[in-house]
């Protein structure tokens, strides 16, 4: 995993301004603590920060296929089928000088050009500058695990793993207009458009091509509706298990220590068990996979639930770790660590966004920091809820009947948007949400003859996989890479996703509960208690000291921000949250305060031009 960036110009020679690409590359230093490299040519400057995972001495970047003129690659991610591709390319006459998947990717471009996307299995974001054609190719993996942003500037284009790399170029400044605010505060989690004016994402499963004729974008992959070909529950469960086995095996490839996130939920337990079994096959029966969970000092003493959390994860994680045989570690955080201004500022800087989830972001950032001291790669159960229908909105009657994005009804997150009334009138976020929801539903593929239940399940699954999941993947990528840790997500294997998306609802829910197929596929991999516990969301602290400290941070933000933040925030909606006794502050109200604090930190860090 790495950070990539670059500048294409048909007006200037980037070789005359080397500090520009050096600044852009340095902006991504935390993504790649092991090495830094740049390449400059007449119309392109390419940068790379490396987190070394495979072929530690041999995979340096940017990597070139010597010309003249050169083909130059900068790449972030992992190509899980690089061994098979290497064999195929060798049979076509290519010679390799490294063991890295980077060189495989470069040779794949030489052989197949833009058609290389159909050969790749992995999580990746990369750029190829083809100096022969004076042409840039940007590519992103199918589910959008790895981020890739770009912006057109006079005479050219800049790109990077994060917007901060673009803003290090003098021609691209941090600017937010009304549409960007709608994207951020509408919680529609679109792909393509971003918070930042003029800055776009390469879409999941998408490519962008830039040359002298301009910019062109297209998709090389999207979810499609296909008939389910397996007959009955047993065959379907067997197919799910086969997909899980394959994905887990492929994603254990690394030349550095690995670990897993083990929360004690079904998703992470099944995945960790598969990985632990495969590790023992490869390294012997004594091999032990390191696993991690996070908790809070108040929850360890006395668990307090809320609308999203009905049980305490830690005992289940410990039981799962013992059952599987991992070297399990619990990271316990106190209010002081969660409130530390340096930690909170680092989180907001990593996300490049004022929209976060407060203590849950800070705790994940700190957890990743602890993990990175021992491992360079972690594997996560992210995306299982989207793939297997684990969220409440897949069964909640109000969400099933609602003509809006289901998470707006279930998470209480929409109530945490304390926008100033004048700004709210300008943005008309409700109208934006309604328009976006209609267009999102229009993009959902269907088969003829679907039952109403199947039709609705496909809609909810498509929205979850293409929108809700995108913000979770961004969160995990940004916070892990800010600590120099690569996180892999086997449940985002595109063949598994395609299979589950096309499984009929009666098979997805065959035991009358959420994630029926995953539970059955992992029946022998987890303790009974874990297999049958209800869905639980990522943990949050309820410590009165944290609530009190958060209230103080929000007061300070409003006082220090003066006109700038007060033009954005509805203080009448925030005041009751400030006046509530800390021990009685509820989740939804607390999230309002988290957003005020994060907004203040974001304004201070980026100093954006606000054009609305």
Protein Blocks (a to p, Z undefined) as FASTA:
>chain_A
ZZddddddfkbcfklmmmlmmmmmmmmmmmmmmbccddddfkbccddddddfbhkllmgc
cddddfbdddddddedjdfklmmmmmmmmmnopacfbfbfklmmmmmmmmnmmmlmmmpg
cddddddddfklopacddddfkomagcdddddehiacddfbfklmmmpmkbccdddfklm
mmmmnonopghiafbehiacddehiacdddfkbccdddfbdcdddddfbgcjklmmmmmm
mmmmmmmmmmmgccbdcddddehpaklmmmmmmmmmmmmmmnojkbccdddddddfklmm
occddfklcbdfklmmmmmmmmnopacddddddfklmmomklmmmmmmmnopabdehjmm
mmmmmmmmmmmmmbcbdcdfehklmmnopafklmmmklmmpccdfklmmnommmmmcccf
klmmmnommlmmmmmmmmmmmmpccdehiafklmmmmmmmmmmmmmmmmmmmmmmmmmmm
mnopacddfklpmklmmmmmmgcfklmmmnopahklmmmmmmmmpcfklmmpccdddddd
fbfklmmmmmmmmmmmmmmnmmmmmmmpcfklmmmmmmpcfklmcfklmmmmmmmmmmmm
mmmmnopacdZZ
